[in-house]
């Protein structure tokens, strides 16, 4: 193992996460900074709300790919044996770097998004099975409520519960990481929680009048 390669992997992961997909898409295709509109968040949900699905869906996918690529960097660099706990730990390290990059992007004045899509990409790369179940939970809650924040928080809370009960991992750090992600999601959605409690949180789709 070479510490230089680990540093390169972590730095590359942060730079990947720092690609401000929402900001660049808004400026290039619509001439606006999405952070000045809607919720003020540089994430796919706000892009969909402000600029529509045609811009928002590609932003969502790219943000997920950023996380997945970052989590796969230790595999690309052959930093640890396949299937080892140490490899998973390194993937968590680079994945966290990407999430931090998304939230505090060096290419966009350190004003980014909440990191939900990027975190989803990280988990998908490290543990596809649990990530797909969480995605299913997100989709189900979204269909029922129409509120992205509720769906994200529910899937985030389900992540450590599923990992600690139904699934397995050789890495204790990954189990700790799952709890960290759940807590971080709740913290990053604290304004949404306040709006939910006051009944002011908006659905992504407005109900049509009959």
C-alpha positions in Angstrom: 0.0 0.0 0.0 1.3 3.4 -0.9 0.1 6.4 1.1 0.7 8.6 -1.9 -1.9 6.7 -3.9 -4.4 7.0 -1.1 -3.9 10.8 -1.0 -4.3 11.0 -4.7 -7.5 8.9 -4.5 -9.0 11.0 -1.7 -8.1 14.3 -3.5 -9.5 13.0 -6.8 -12.7 12.0 -5.0 -13.1 15.4 -3.5 -12.6 17.1 -6.9 -15.1 14.7 -8.5 -17.6 15.5 -5.8 -16.9 19.2 -6.3 -18.2 19.2 -9.9 -21.2 21.5 -9.3 -23.6 19.8 -11.7 -26.7 21.7 -10.7 -24.9 25.1 -10.8 -23.3 24.5 -14.2 -26.4 23.0 -15.7 -28.4 26.0 -14.6 -25.9 28.6 -15.9 -25.1 26.8 -19.2 -28.6 25.8 -20.3 -30.8 28.4 -18.5 -28.5 31.3 -17.7 -29.3 31.2 -14.0 -27.7 30.1 -10.7 -30.2 27.6 -9.1 -28.9 28.6 -5.7 -30.6 32.0 -6.2 -34.0 30.3 -6.8 -36.3 27.8 -5.1 -34.9 26.3 -2.0 -31.4 27.8 -2.7 -30.0 24.3 -2.8 -27.6 23.2 -5.5 -29.2 19.7 -5.8 -31.3 17.8 -8.3 -34.6 18.4 -6.4 -34.2 22.1 -6.6 -33.2 21.9 -10.3 -36.3 19.8 -11.1 -38.4 22.3 -9.2 -36.9 25.4 -10.8 -35.7 24.2 -14.2 -37.8 21.1 -14.9 -37.2 17.4 -15.3 -35.2 17.6 -18.5 -32.4 19.4 -16.6 -33.0 17.9 -13.2 -32.8 14.2 -14.1 -29.4 14.4 -15.8 -28.1 16.4 -12.8 -29.4 13.7 -10.5 -27.7 10.9 -12.5 -24.4 12.8 -12.8 -24.4 13.5 -9.0 -24.9 9.8 -8.3 -22.1 8.8 -10.8 -19.8 11.2 -9.0 -20.3 9.3 -5.8 -19.9 5.9 -7.4 -16.8 6.8 -9.3 -15.2 8.2 -6.1 -16.0 5.1 -4.1 -14.5 2.9 -6.9 -11.2 4.8 -7.0 -9.5 2.5 -4.4 -10.5 -0.4 -6.6 -9.1 1.3 -9.7 -5.8 2.0 -7.9 -5.7 -1.5 -6.4 -5.1 -0.1 -2.9 -6.4 -3.3 -1.1 -7.5 -6.9 -1.9 -10.9 -7.3 -3.4 -13.6 -8.1 -0.8 -11.4 -7.0 2.2 -12.7 -4.8 5.0 -9.7 -2.5 4.3 -10.8 -1.9 0.7 -14.3 -1.1 2.0 -12.8 1.3 4.5 -10.8 3.1 1.8 -14.0 3.3 -0.4 -15.8 4.9 2.5 -12.9 7.4 2.8 -13.1 8.4 -0.9 -16.9 8.3 -0.8 -16.9 10.8 2.1 -14.5 13.0 0.3 -16.9 13.1 -2.7 -19.9 13.9 -0.5 -18.0 16.7 1.2 -17.0 17.9 -2.2 -20.6 18.0 -3.3 -21.6 19.9 -0.2 -18.6 22.3 -0.3 -17.5 22.4 -3.9 -14.2 24.1 -4.6 -15.5 24.9 -8.1 -18.6 26.8 -6.9 -17.6 28.9 -4.0 -18.0 26.0 -1.5 -21.8 26.4 -1.8 -23.2 23.0 -2.8 -26.1 20.6 -2.2 -27.0 18.3 0.6 -25.2 15.3 -0.9 -28.1 12.9 -1.0 -27.6 11.7 -4.6 -23.9 11.6 -4.3 -24.2 9.5 -1.1 -26.5 7.2 -2.9 -23.9 6.7 -5.6 -21.3 5.9 -3.0 -23.5 3.3 -1.3 -24.4 1.8 -4.7 -20.8 1.3 -5.5 -19.9 -0.2 -2.1 -23.0 -2.3 -1.3 -25.4 -2.5 -4.3 -28.0 -4.8 -2.5 -28.7 -2.5 0.4 -28.6 0.6 -1.8 -31.2 -0.8 -4.1 -33.5 -1.6 -1.2 -33.1 1.9 0.1 -33.8 3.3 -3.4 -37.0 1.2 -3.3 -38.0 2.7 0.0 -37.3 6.2 -1.3 -39.5 5.6 -4.3 -42.3 4.1 -2.2 -42.3 7.0 0.3 -42.1 9.5 -2.6 -45.1 7.9 -4.4 -47.1 8.1 -1.1 -46.0 11.6 0.0 -44.7 13.4 -3.0 -42.1 15.0 -0.7 -38.4 14.5 -1.6 -37.1 15.4 1.9 -39.3 12.9 3.6 -38.3 10.2 1.1 -34.6 11.0 1.5 -34.7 11.0 5.3 -36.7 7.7 5.4 -34.3 6.0 3.1 -31.4 7.4 5.0 -32.7 6.1 8.3 -33.5 2.7 6.7 -29.8 2.4 5.5 -28.2 1.5 8.9 -31.2 -0.5 10.1 -31.0 -2.7 6.9 -27.2 -3.0 7.0 -27.2 -4.1 10.7 -30.1 -6.5 10.4 -30.7 -8.0 7.0 -27.4 -7.4 5.2 -23.8 -8.0 6.1 -20.4 -6.3 5.6 -16.9 -7.2 6.6 -16.2 -3.6 7.6 -17.2 -2.2 11.0 -16.4 1.2 9.6 -19.1 0.8 7.0 -21.6 0.1 9.7 -20.5 3.3 11.5 -20.6 5.1 8.2 -24.2 4.0 7.7 -25.2 5.6 11.0 -23.2 8.7 10.1 -25.1 9.0 6.8 -28.5 8.7 8.5 -27.6 11.4 11.1 -26.0 13.7 8.5 -29.1 13.5 6.3 -31.3 14.5 9.3 -29.0 17.3 10.1 -28.8 18.6 6.5 -32.6 18.5 6.3 -33.2 20.3 9.6 -34.9 23.2 7.7 -37.1 20.8 5.9 -38.0 19.2 9.2 -39.1 22.6 10.6 -41.2 23.1 7.5 -42.7 19.7 7.8 -43.7 20.4 11.4 -45.4 23.6 10.4 -47.0 22.1 7.3 -45.0 24.4 4.9 -42.9 21.7 3.2 -43.7 21.6 -0.5 -44.4 18.6 -2.6 -42.4 18.2 -5.8 -45.6 17.9 -7.7 -48.6 20.1 -7.0 -51.9 18.4 -6.8 -54.2 19.2 -9.7 -57.5 20.8 -9.0 -60.4 18.6 -10.0 
